Amino acid sequence: MLFSSLVFIFNFLPIVIILYYLLNSKYRNAFLLLSSLLFYAWGEGRYVFVMILSSAIDYICGLIIYNSRKRVSVYNSDTELRRAKTIQRLFLSASIFGNLGLLFFFKYFEFGIANINAAAQLVGANSPFISTSFSVILPLGISFYTFQSMSYTIDVYRGEVEATSNIVDFACFVTLFPQLVAGPIVRYKDLACELKDRECSISAFSDGVARFTTGLGKKVLISNVVAKPADVIFGLPAADLTFELAWLGALCYTLQIYFDFSGYSDMAIGLGRMFGFHFPENFNYPYAAKSIKDFWRRWHISLSTWFRDYLYVSLGGNRQSVRRTYFNLITVFFICGLWHGASWNFVVWGLFHGVFLAGERTSAGRALEKLPSPIRSVYVMLVVITGWVFFRADTLGSALSFLAAMVGAGAEVSAGWPTRQLINPELVTIMICGAILSAPVINHVGTVHKYLTSIAGKAQPMGDVVRFSGAVLRTAWVASIFVLAVASLTGDVYNPFIYFRF
């Protein structure tokens, strides 16, 4: 069930909100747990057990690790202390390998078999080295909820959070439907207090509705529009790719993936606020970055910080030699690419970014910092757009053909879809709006409004007028986005979501 579907907006969500606020606060976590399981089962009923199993593994391992740590002061010998640390490491390993085992089986089993068989053919095998009689379907959101659940056990092991004995609260944390399918990846320590006691106010609910509607507008009014030409162009044979078509497709996809994913994150954060939770921000205008390092501080923040805190730091980070730092960066982004999908395209995309991140730590990176801001922005966007081609293309060969067309080595004339067939006033308008909204324009508007409010507030009743007019404009803006988005959903069944199967 997509957040941007009419079923969710007009059926599931209103019913859940009404029942949630009718219940006594002590029953709300249990209700959210049941609602989240229903939400997940709606689209992936066969694999609810995988999510429950992942939660159970980390709940048990977390409790055992925490109880072992608590008893450190009563151990009478070094032998007992070493035994306790062994137990902690054992159950931390059980949590990590249990979650990664589930993830690797469902996400990478067929990819691994295909690559083993391909390698066997290279050395002369006439038949598949390994043959299977079944196919593995990827459960929705498994990449997100396994990382989220696993981070809890790691934090308990590190002593950064206390384990919970309340299985309902923990299961609610893992399965919470607003961020279950596509993040943000929330850590238990960020929600621990709110799982026990959270404030649900009209103001917070109103902010949540506004944030959800903003995300809905991003998804439906921008991403869905630019997705259509992007799908057409990336589906063309290499022989039909002209310079103009390739760049149009790359730019459309660049806008699509940002407004698709950031829109979904906005909807998740907004839903969280409606139920009293504060989820971390996941995007901060990444296309306004001045370096690839800066880009990854702004893009999918919850994932990049997860890899930083749980993998990059564990590998040694930048605390060792320069070569080891480069190795750590490349390793992290190799895994980051693989996390996004079981395909060499994603691996190349990850390594591509890793190489630029490593390069920015050299003298070339220091020279980059001295360049004018517009040149740095162009550099970042060229790298990012090139990377998105690897991310979007079906195969490495297709990606390379697409990039060749982008540098003028493609077809001179397309026999399939001439550029003029794809460009229309709606697309041009949406692309211009998308380009503008990719920059922190809204932030500047908000800053101006706060400034006017602070100035007018010193002179009554002008302050009340400014505040009231701001509230009216905000309400009108949110209502307009909602009406337009719903109208678009009613008249168009095209409503894909890129990260739905990640």
Number of C-alpha atoms within 10 A of each C-alpha: 16 16 20 24 17 14 12 15 14 10 11 16 15 12 12 15 14 10 13 18 12 10 11 9 15 10 11 19 20 16 18 24 21 18 20 22 21 16 23 24 16 12 14 16 13 11 16 18 11 17 23 14 14 24 26 17 19 28 23 17 26 27 18 20 26 20 14 18 19 12 11 13 8 9 13 9 9 9 10 13 18 12 14 19 16 13 16 22 14 14 22 22 15 17 28 21 14 19 25 17 14 18 23 18 15 19 24 20 14 18 16 15 16 16 11 15 17 14 14 16 14 10 8 8 12 10 10 15 14 10 10 8 4 7 9 11 12 17 23 22 20 24 27 22 28 24 22 24 29 27 23 26 31 21 18 24 24 13 14 11 17 21 26 17 12 10 14 17 18 24 25 22 25 28 26 23 23 23 25 24 27 24 26 27 29 27 21 25 16 14 16 17 11 14 18 12 13 14 11 15 13 10 11 19 18 15 17 25 20 23 24 28 26 22 28 28 28 26 29 27 20 25 29 24 21 26 24 19 23 23 15 14 27 22 14 18 14 21 15 20 33 27 22 19 29 28 19 20 26 24 18 25 27 26 24 26 21 23 27 25 25 24 26 31 27 27 28 26 27 28 28 23 25 23 21 19 22 19 24 16 17 23 21 19 18 24 24 18 23 22 25 25 17 15 22 19 19 20 20 22 20 21 20 19 15 17 18 16 13 13 17 21 13 11 18 13 19 16 10 11 11 13 11 15 19 19 17 23 24 22 18 22 24 20 16 21 24 21 20 19 19 18 18 17 26 26 21 19 24 25 23 20 23 25 15 18 22 20 15 18 14 11 10 10 15 12 10 16 14 9 11 10 14 10 12 19 16 16 16 23 21 12 15 19 17 19 23 20 25 25 24 21 19 15 15 17 13 20 22 15 19 30 22 18 23 21 12 14 14 22 17 14 16 19 13 14 17 15 20 9 9 16 12 10 8 10 17 12 12 18 20 11 12 22 14 12 14 18 16 14 12 12 10 11 11 12 12 12 15 15 12 14 18 14 13 17 16 10 10 9 10 14 17 14 14 19 18 12 12 16 12 12 12 13 14 12 14 18 15 14 21 20 13 14 21 20 12 18 18 11 8 11 9 13 17 16 20 13 17 14 17 18
